[in-house]
């Protein structure tokens, strides 16, 4: 049955049912799409970060516009090009009543690289940091090995745990991820306290009565994982939940006509793109016209990567695969972020031009390739990949689409195990608000020691491009914007990634609940309140 058919069946079954007129007494039930953990330093992905923001504060706070604002750190300033001083808010306490001090920030920063067996470490957020010094209980000094104008943005992704509760065994990592997920070490300063972690099913939270900011509107929050799109919509319409994230784009017009529901939306800061696997010399999933594995890797040829980009009708992807709920782009940043170039139009699709490029590269009959995609991580990710596959096939490729759960996709695309020629991926740029994050994460060569290239799953590598990226991102003067724009344009020409569209955040709630969507797409119950 189609998505529309399922929606109609749900709507007919529920017709005439009365939803409660107001939020349940002091309880907000929220349906999220993806399972999450509550160790705030384990696996650097959006669902984990969204869960963490309920319980913990980040070193530097980030509002719904992705602006860096005071939180448990009230103010900060650079004292020279490589030194920052942070001044902590006084009177803040952890959920167990212990005081928050500079020692907790120092411990939390030190724990990030020490978490063992972490398939998605937060270490890129510590890039350039060489020392963290506790000056006094309410002052901390951070030193870097080079100028880093976006350091405070990086620290919006570093969550602060209690150095007492998380000290654990005394190892650098302290308490284990299991200790956090069991609740023993999940002690933060955030707006909610963890009442119960229910594994892949979600978690229960209670309002933190000693929170340093305005109290949460709801005394209790139930976060429930409902991975199926139709299931989340049905749960909202039936009154089983009050608020849902990741509203299916195709359901938006119908939900907007539903008097019992309100839809909230805003452009997010996530750029979605394809990653060609250029690092491998040979991939079994690259085949010739007759289906035999190719001896080489044609994705190393710039003309082939250009053909992939040229084959895509980005506007059609947005209209058909995303039901209009996205913004087509060929750039690496959304319009409101630094280095966006208004003179750079959305690339025009040209299937015949793509065929000519393939012929010039030695593939007049095209070749076969597999597109690997998650099917439960990004908005309509599987539908997007099917649309991409059809467009590539029309342009001369023999495209095959393989979709898989996010939990399978991530380990499969790790360096050394990645057999996928082309991948769908996306990055949220909140930690920099400009092109520096995506350039240093997805374009720069992978460099574990300096935490560059953590998202470079295609192993693109050009030393001169690396040099230009580093030179641009360390600039803090008036020329920073132009330098980032210039290196972004140069990177786009080399096609290390193929930008396609900017996602839109879609949240729906029962009538009577107001919610402010976040640009970083992270759903936070703290930003929900009764309309009255």
C-alpha positions, -999 to +999 in steps of 0.1 A: +000+000+000+013+035-008+021+061+019-011+080+008-031+048+011-018+040+045-026+076+056-061+074+043-067+041+061-055+056+093-076+087+088-107+067+080-102+045+110-098+074+133-125+096+118-149+107+145-126+099+173-121+128+197-086+138+207-080+151+242-083+189+241-052+196+261-018+180+270-021+152+295-017+166+330+019+177+331+031+149+308+043+153+273+047+122+251+070+126+222+076+102+193+111+102+178+122+083+147+155+068+157+168+049+188+194+067+208+219+064+236+224+086+266+262+085+268+268+121+255+302+113+242+294+080+223+285+082+185+284+117+172+250+117+154+219+139+157+195+115+176+221+110+203+228+147+206+190+155+207+186+130+236+216+144+254+203+180+253+174+169+276+197+158+303+230+176+299+242+211+290+268+216+263+299+237+272+285+265+251+248+267+246+231+268+212+196+282+206+170+272+180+187+295+154+220+277+160+234+309+176+260+305+203+244+319+235+252+319+273+243+288+292+263+271+320+292+291+306+280+327+309+307+344+288+339+337+268+366+357+251+399+351+234+429+366+252+452+360+222+450+341+189+453+307+206+438+312+240+402+314+251+389+320+287+355+308+297+335+322+327+311+297+343+277+304+357+277+303+395+251+284+415+245+256+389+240+221+404+239+187+389+209+165+392+224+148+423+229+181+440+266+184+435+280+218+423+290+224+387+326+236+385+353+240+359+365+206+368+335+191+352+342+208+319+379+197+320+368+161+327+342+160+300+366+173+273+392+148+284+367+119+283+356+125+246+387+109+230+390+083+257+357+065+251+367+031+238+353+014+207+335+045+196+324+042+159+315+078+157+337+098+181+330+135+190+367+142+186+363+165+156+348+190+181+381+191+200+401+200+168+430+224+176+427+221+214+460+214+230+453+222+267+425+228+291+434+245+324+412+250+354+420+285+366+396+285+395+362+268+401+344+292+378+371+299+352+386+277+325+413+284+300+415+266+266+446+267+245+448+258+208+476+250+184+464+276+159+437+303+156+403+287+157+374+312+153+348+285+154+360+268+187+330+280+207+308+265+180+326+232+183+320+233+221+282+234+215+285+197+207+305+188+238+282+179+267+292+183+303+289+153+327+296+153+364+332+144+370+321+128+403+293+107+389+312+097+357+346+092+373+338+054+373+368+032+374+393+060+373+403+053+336+404+084+313+369+074+300+356+070+335+321+055+336+313+032+307+286+038+281+266+010+298+268+030+331+253+060+313+226+039+296+217+023+329+213+058+344+241+054+370+264+080+353+237+100+334+239+130+358+237+164+341+227+200+346+200+200+319+163+208+321+153+172+327+165+143+348+167+108+335+140+087+352+144+055+331+162+045+300+143+019+280+169+009+255+157+011+219+122+020+230+131+054+244+133+070+279+114+087+307+124+121+320+113+143+349+116+180+351+147+193+369+135+215+397+169+231+402+176+239+365+195+271+361+172+284+333+134+288+331+117+255+341+104+231+315+067+234+308+061+197+315+068+179+347+073+146+329+084+137+293+081+103+277+103+099+246+091+070+226+108+056+195+085+050+166+106+043+135+078+039+111+065+072+095+029+061+092+031+048+128+042+082+142+014+100+123-012+075+135+000+078+171-004+116+169-039+114+154-050+088+179-038+109+209-012+083+219+015+109+216+015+147+218+044+156+195+062+139+167+094+146+148+103+138+112+068+144+098+066+126+064+067+154+038+039+139+019+016+141+049+022+178+056-007+192+034-032+168+049-020+174+085-022+211+079-059+207+070-065+186+102-080+209+129-066+188+157-030+191+146-004+219+141+026+215+119+058+235+126+085+238+101+117+257+093+147+252+070+174+232+087+211+236+085+216+200+071+230+197+036+223+163+019+248+150-006+262+120-024+297+107-016+317+090-044+341+064-031+373+076-048+398+061-023+394+025-033+414+012-063+388-014-070+352-020-057+332-052-064+301-032-067+315-013-097+307-033-128+310-030-166+281-029-190+278-067-188+279-069-150+315-080-146+335-063-118+357-034-131+394-037-126+398+000-117+377+027-101+362+051-126+350+074-097+386+086-095+381+104-128+368+139-123+347+136-155+328+107-140+321+126-108+310+156-128+287+133-148+270+121-116+263+157-105+252+166-140+227+137-141+208+150-111+176+171-114+178+185-079+145+204-082+127+172-093+143+153-063+128+179-040+094+179-057+090+142-061+110+124-034+106+151-007+071+164-017+085+199-019+098+200+017+134+208+010+156+234-008+175+223-039+211+234-039+245+228-054+264+244-025+278+231+007+260+255+030+224+267+034+216+302+023+218+318+057+253+305+066+287+319+059+303+313+025+270+308+007+274+323-028+243+339-042+259+340-076+262+302-077+229+288-092+214+254-086+231+232-113+210+223-142+203+186-150+218+175-183+216+137-189+231+140-224+260+160-211+266+134-185+266+107-212+292+127-232+314+130-201+312+092-195+322+086-231+352+110-227+362+090-196+362+058-216+327+045-207+306+051-238+282+024-226+283+035-190+290+012-161+272-002-131+274+011-096+256+006-063+242+035-043+242+028-006+216+046+015+202+045+050+165+040+051+157+054+086+180+083+092+173+112+069+140+126+055+127+102+029+162+088+024+152+056+006+129+075-018+156+100-025+180+072-034+155+056-057+150+089-075+188+094-078+192+059-092+166+066-119+183+098-129+218+082-131+204+054-152+189+079-176+223+094-179+241+062-189+249+046-156+235+012-146+225+023-111+215-002-083+201+011-050+208-007-017+190+006+014+197-004+049+191+007+085+214+034+099+228+009+124+240-011+094+250+018+071+274+035+096+297+005+103+296-005+066+310+029+055+338+029+080+373+032+064+387-002+055+353-018+052+335+005+028+325-014-004+299+011-016+307+031-047+282+059-040+266+069-006+239+092+006+248+113+036+241+146+053+258+170+077+243+196+101+265+227+101+254+242+134+288+240+150+303+265+126+274+283+109+296+285+078+314+263+053+343+255+076+327+224+092+317+206+060+350+215+043+371+202+072+349+172+078+338+159+044+364+173+020+397+174+039+418+143+037+412+119+066+436+128+094+428+111+127+456+129+146+443+163+138+406+153+136+401+163+100+381+143+075+360+124+100+330+124+076+352+119+045+337+084+037+348+085+001+385+091+010+389+120-013+424+135-008+441+165-024+470+180-004+466+214-020+429+214-012+437+204+024+461+234+027+436+258+013+409+245+037+431+249+068+443+284+057+406+295+053+392+280+085+418+295+108+411+331+096+392+353+120+395+385+100+372+403+076+385+381+048+373+349+063+340+348+044+356+354+010+383+328+017+358+302+027+336+309-004+366+307-027+378+273-013+342+260-013+338+269-050+372+251-057+360+221-038+327+219-057+347+219-090+365+187-078+333+170-067+345+152-036+308+153-026+277+160-047+254+185-028+218+181-036+194+198-012+190+214+022+166+196+045+136+211+062+127+204+099+091+192+102+074+187+136+037+182+144+018+185+176-017+181+189-036+213+189-029+232+220+008+226+220+033+251+207+068+240+195+098+259+182+117+238+157+154+240+158+177+247+129+199+217+139+168+194+136+172+182+171+139+177+188+140+190+224+110+187+247+121+218+265+110+239+236+074+226+238+047+243+259+010+246+262-005+272+239-022+289+268 
